Amino acid sequence: MSTESIFRRALGEEFDRLHPQMQRRFGVGVEAGYGCVGRGVMTEVRRGPWWTLPFLAIGTMRNIMFPDRGRDVPFQIDNYAYVDGYGRETVTFVRTMQVRRNRRRRFDATMIHSEARARIVDYLGTHQHLAVDLDLSVGDDGSLRLMSGAQRFYEGPIAFRFPMLFSGRARLTERYDDERECYVIDLEVHNDLLGFLFGYRGTFTCEFIPGTDAPAAVKPYREEARE
């Protein structure tokens, strides 16, 4: 297993162009010996028009997007590194939002660096049914930019490339604001037919926690060997 974080492996020398605080955040790894818990507020959680609601409602079944929207939504993101059952270094990206006083939503993902695909593969949801290729780049301001690409569905013996007509393409930008001393995040998900589906933007600060494993509560219920 590599001693470099999965993001350094994916970005190569570009990783050094990230803002130092971004390097620290995306340097989370087993060998690095720490995880990262971010807490803050989403100033806006958005969704598409009414006809996108059934699409988003399906996603709530496996913690992939959700139909709620709101402003000033309390937010937490849990990034822990661990070695999964297939010996791969994995980093959790579990986002929890308190969208109502009595309603909490999660958006679960676990990421690995795939040597075969020479990129990060993002497994979405609680059961890693959907594997998504990620394209990463670094902005001039030291931000990290992410765009999702090809998607594959895996369940038992079933495996197929997931049609983008029935899925979404994510665009995310995350940067560090020196003046406010916080991370700033902006995510949008679009469908080729339905248009804008889901998005959020907000700010958070991070606590870096020593450790080389992830709590069971943020690990997927099922692991998928296929990338």
ABEGO torsion letter per residue (X at the ends): XBABBAAAAAAEAAAAABBAAAAAAAABBAAAGBBBBBBBBBABBBBBBAAAAAAAAAAAAAGBEBABBEBGBBBBBBBBBBBBAAGBBBBBBBBBBBABAABBBBBBBBBBBBAAAGBBBBBBEAAGABBBBBBBBBBAAGBBBBBBBBBBBBBEABBBBBBAAABBBBBBBBBBBAAAGBBBBBBBBBBAAAEBABBBBEBBBBBBBBEABBBAAABBABBBABX
